[in-house]
Amino acid sequence: MTTAARKQKANSIARRAVLWTIGSAVGGATIPSGLLVEPAVARGESDSQKRKARYQPNAPDVQNFYRVNRYPQ
């Protein structure tokens, strides 16, 4: 290995160490902030809400979906 190659390899290793240190510091700083968030709680549905009809074929978004998909391909 030549002297220039050794210097380049040393610079590469030093650069990796710096980037790894910065990355681990940033990652370590973000982990505790995630622990402060309250867990999501699902709200319950009554039996009548579970059985109600949700699909409405005359709704504007449903009509738009079928209108757009009618185009020839």
C-alpha positions, 0 to 999 in steps of 0.5 A, a space after each residue: 500500500 502506498 502512502 497516499 492510499 494509507 492516508 485516504 484509508 485513514 481519512 475514510 475511517 475517520 470520516 466514518 467514525 465521525 458520521 457514526 458518532 453523529 448518527 448515534 447521537 441523533 438517534 439516541 436523542 429521538 428515542 426518549 421523545 417517542 416514550 413521551 407519547 401516550 398510546 392510542 386507545 381504540 374507542 368502542 363501537 356499539 352493536 348497532 354501529 357495527 352493523 350499520 351500512 357503510 357503503 353508499 353507492 350513490 356517494 360522490 366519491 364512489 361515483 367518481 371512482 366508477 366514472 374514472 375507471 370507465 375510461 378505455 385503457 
